[in-house]
Amino acid sequence: MQEKMTSTTVPQSNSTTTDWKKTGQRLVYSLIDPLIRWCIRCGITPNVITLVGFLLNLVAAAIFIFGAEYYGRNDHQIVGWACAVVLLAGLMDMIDGRLAREGKMASEYGALFDSVLDRYSEMFMFLGICYYLIAQDYFLALS
């Protein structure tokens, strides 16, 4: 005989954390939804946005490498520019998923494409950061 499975409730960690998350999501979505509607009208697909995000992370890695080669150890303005590009690439990652759902363009291929390019994006970005840190003697520096 099979027993009937019952669901158990998982206690909420903290209701204020959940409230902040929902408030933050509403704020971000209110800012990016006009862009998403524009992308839908123009026929821009989520895969294009995913590719743009990947390319932006490549640019960020290149900026980190450029900064390691041509800027001094105490000149951190290049890091600020690279981080701004990383944030823009992260925004593209938010937009592609929302665009797929809102534009009814979600597919298994798109989900795989997004997931794979996200991992490559992270890899190149972190390699750029590591190159910068090693070249500027921040990585495992003793002094």
C-alpha positions as CSV (number, residue, x, y, z in Angstrom):
1,M,0.0,0.0,0.0
2,Q,1.2,3.4,-0.8
3,E,0.9,6.1,1.8
4,K,-0.4,9.5,0.8
5,M,2.4,12.0,0.8
6,T,1.7,15.2,2.6
7,S,3.5,18.4,2.1
8,T,5.2,20.1,5.0
9,T,5.6,23.7,5.4
10,V,9.0,25.2,5.5
11,P,9.3,28.0,8.0
12,Q,10.1,31.4,6.6
13,S,13.6,32.6,7.5
14,N,12.6,36.2,8.1
15,S,9.6,38.1,6.8
16,T,11.5,41.4,6.6
17,T,14.0,39.7,4.3
18,T,11.2,38.5,2.0
19,D,9.6,42.0,2.1
20,W,12.9,43.7,1.1
21,K,13.3,41.1,-1.7
22,K,9.8,41.7,-3.1
23,T,10.2,45.5,-2.8
24,G,13.6,45.3,-4.6
25,Q,12.2,43.1,-7.4
26,R,9.2,45.5,-7.9
27,L,11.6,48.4,-8.1
28,V,14.0,46.8,-10.5
29,Y,11.1,45.4,-12.7
30,S,9.5,48.9,-12.8
31,L,12.7,50.2,-14.2
32,I,13.4,47.5,-16.8
33,D,9.9,46.7,-17.9
34,P,9.7,49.6,-20.4
35,L,13.0,48.4,-21.9
36,I,11.5,44.8,-22.1
37,R,8.4,46.1,-23.8
38,W,10.5,48.0,-26.3
39,C,12.6,44.8,-27.0
40,I,9.4,42.9,-27.6
41,R,8.1,45.6,-30.0
42,C,11.5,45.6,-31.9
43,G,11.7,41.8,-32.1
44,I,14.8,41.5,-30.0
45,T,15.1,38.0,-28.7
46,P,16.4,36.9,-25.3
47,N,19.3,35.1,-26.9
48,V,20.5,38.4,-28.4
49,I,20.4,40.0,-24.9
50,T,22.3,37.0,-23.5
51,L,25.0,37.4,-26.2
52,V,25.3,41.1,-25.4
53,G,25.7,40.3,-21.7
54,F,28.5,37.8,-22.6
55,L,30.2,40.3,-24.8
56,L,30.0,42.9,-22.1
57,N,31.7,40.6,-19.7
58,L,34.5,40.0,-22.3
59,V,34.9,43.8,-22.4
60,A,35.0,44.0,-18.6
61,A,37.8,41.3,-18.6
62,A,39.7,43.3,-21.3
63,I,39.4,46.5,-19.2
64,F,40.8,44.6,-16.2
65,I,43.7,43.4,-18.3
66,F,44.3,46.8,-19.8
67,G,44.3,48.3,-16.3
68,A,46.8,45.7,-15.1
69,E,49.2,46.6,-18.0
70,Y,48.9,50.4,-18.2
71,Y,47.7,51.7,-14.8
72,G,49.6,51.9,-11.6
73,R,48.9,49.9,-8.4
74,N,47.2,52.8,-6.7
75,D,45.2,54.0,-9.7
76,H,41.8,52.3,-9.3
77,Q,39.7,54.3,-11.7
78,I,40.0,51.5,-14.3
79,V,38.5,49.1,-11.7
80,G,35.5,51.4,-11.4
81,W,35.0,51.3,-15.2
82,A,35.4,47.6,-15.4
83,C,32.9,47.1,-12.5
84,A,30.4,49.4,-14.2
85,V,30.6,47.2,-17.3
86,V,30.1,44.1,-15.1
87,L,27.0,45.6,-13.6
88,L,25.6,46.4,-17.1
89,A,26.3,42.8,-18.1
90,G,24.4,41.6,-15.0
91,L,21.5,43.8,-16.0
92,M,21.5,42.0,-19.4
93,D,21.2,38.7,-17.5
94,M,18.2,40.0,-15.6
95,I,16.6,41.3,-18.8
96,D,17.0,38.2,-20.9
97,G,15.0,36.0,-18.5
98,R,12.3,38.6,-18.0
99,L,12.1,39.2,-21.8
100,A,11.7,35.4,-22.4
101,R,8.9,35.2,-19.9
102,E,7.1,38.4,-20.8
103,G,7.5,38.0,-24.6
104,K,6.5,34.3,-24.4
105,M,9.8,33.4,-26.1
106,A,11.0,30.9,-23.5
107,S,12.5,27.7,-24.8
108,E,14.7,24.8,-23.7
109,Y,17.4,25.9,-26.1
110,G,17.3,29.5,-24.8
111,A,17.5,28.3,-21.2
112,L,20.6,26.2,-22.0
113,F,22.1,29.0,-24.1
114,D,21.6,31.5,-21.3
115,S,23.0,29.1,-18.7
116,V,26.1,28.2,-20.7
117,L,27.0,31.7,-21.7
118,D,26.4,32.9,-18.1
119,R,29.1,30.4,-16.9
120,Y,31.5,31.5,-19.6
121,S,30.8,35.1,-18.8
122,E,31.7,34.5,-15.2
123,M,34.8,32.6,-16.1
124,F,36.2,35.4,-18.4
125,M,35.2,38.1,-15.9
126,F,37.0,36.3,-13.0
127,L,40.0,35.6,-15.2
128,G,40.2,39.3,-15.9
129,I,40.0,40.2,-12.2
130,C,42.6,37.6,-11.3
131,Y,45.0,38.9,-14.1
132,Y,44.6,42.4,-12.7
133,L,45.2,41.3,-9.1
134,I,48.3,39.2,-10.0
135,A,49.7,41.9,-12.2
136,Q,49.3,44.6,-9.6
137,D,50.8,42.3,-6.9
138,Y,47.5,42.2,-4.8
139,F,47.1,38.4,-5.2
140,L,49.0,36.7,-2.3
141,A,51.1,39.8,-1.7
142,L,53.2,39.7,1.4
143,S,53.7,43.5,1.8
